[in-house]
């Protein structure tokens, strides 16, 4: 049985809106889009998705997933 969707999970998986406003893609210097389900920050300009682990965005090019 999955615990997905419980209130505790929601608090752990959400990113602070003020933090999201302040973050930019380190490659393109463009805006990022928060993808809650995938727990990623997506840069459409750079075609990269940066992971969010334990609520912390990992803004390293080497950690990003290339979007097709």
C-alpha positions as CSV (number, residue, x, y, z in Angstrom):
1,X,0.0,0.0,0.0
2,X,1.3,3.4,-0.9
3,X,1.5,6.5,1.3
4,X,1.4,8.8,-1.7
5,X,-0.8,11.8,-1.2
6,X,-0.8,11.9,2.6
7,X,-0.4,15.4,4.1
8,X,3.1,14.6,5.3
9,X,4.1,13.7,1.8
10,X,2.7,16.9,0.4
11,X,4.8,19.0,2.8
12,X,7.9,17.1,1.9
13,X,7.4,17.2,-1.9
14,X,6.4,20.9,-2.2
15,X,9.0,23.5,-3.0
16,X,8.8,26.9,-1.4
17,X,7.3,29.3,-4.0
18,X,9.7,32.1,-3.0
19,X,12.6,29.8,-3.6
20,X,11.2,28.8,-7.0
21,X,10.9,32.5,-8.0
22,X,14.6,33.0,-7.1
23,X,16.0,30.0,-8.9
24,X,17.1,30.1,-12.5
25,X,18.7,27.5,-14.7
26,X,22.5,27.5,-14.3
27,X,22.9,26.7,-18.0
28,X,20.5,29.0,-19.8
29,X,19.9,31.5,-17.0
30,X,16.2,31.2,-17.8
31,X,13.1,30.3,-15.7
32,X,12.3,27.0,-14.2
33,X,9.0,25.1,-14.1
34,X,8.2,23.0,-11.1
35,X,7.0,19.5,-12.0
36,X,5.5,18.2,-8.8
37,X,4.9,14.6,-9.9
38,X,8.4,14.1,-11.2
39,X,10.0,16.2,-8.4
40,X,12.0,18.1,-10.9
41,X,12.7,21.7,-12.0
42,X,12.5,21.9,-15.8
43,X,14.4,24.4,-17.9
44,X,12.7,24.4,-21.3
45,X,15.4,26.7,-22.8
46,X,18.2,24.3,-21.8
47,X,16.1,21.1,-22.3
48,X,17.1,19.9,-18.8
49,X,15.3,18.7,-15.7
50,X,17.0,19.2,-12.3
51,X,16.0,16.7,-9.6
52,X,14.6,17.7,-6.2
53,X,15.8,15.4,-3.5
54,X,14.3,15.6,0.0
55,X,13.0,19.0,-0.8
56,X,16.3,20.4,-2.1
57,X,16.8,21.3,-5.7
58,X,20.0,19.9,-7.1
59,X,21.1,22.6,-9.5
60,X,24.1,20.9,-11.0
61,X,24.4,20.3,-14.8
62,X,25.9,16.8,-14.2
63,X,22.8,15.8,-12.1
64,X,20.2,17.1,-14.6
65,X,18.3,14.8,-16.9
66,X,18.3,15.8,-20.6
67,X,14.8,16.3,-22.0
68,X,14.0,14.9,-25.5
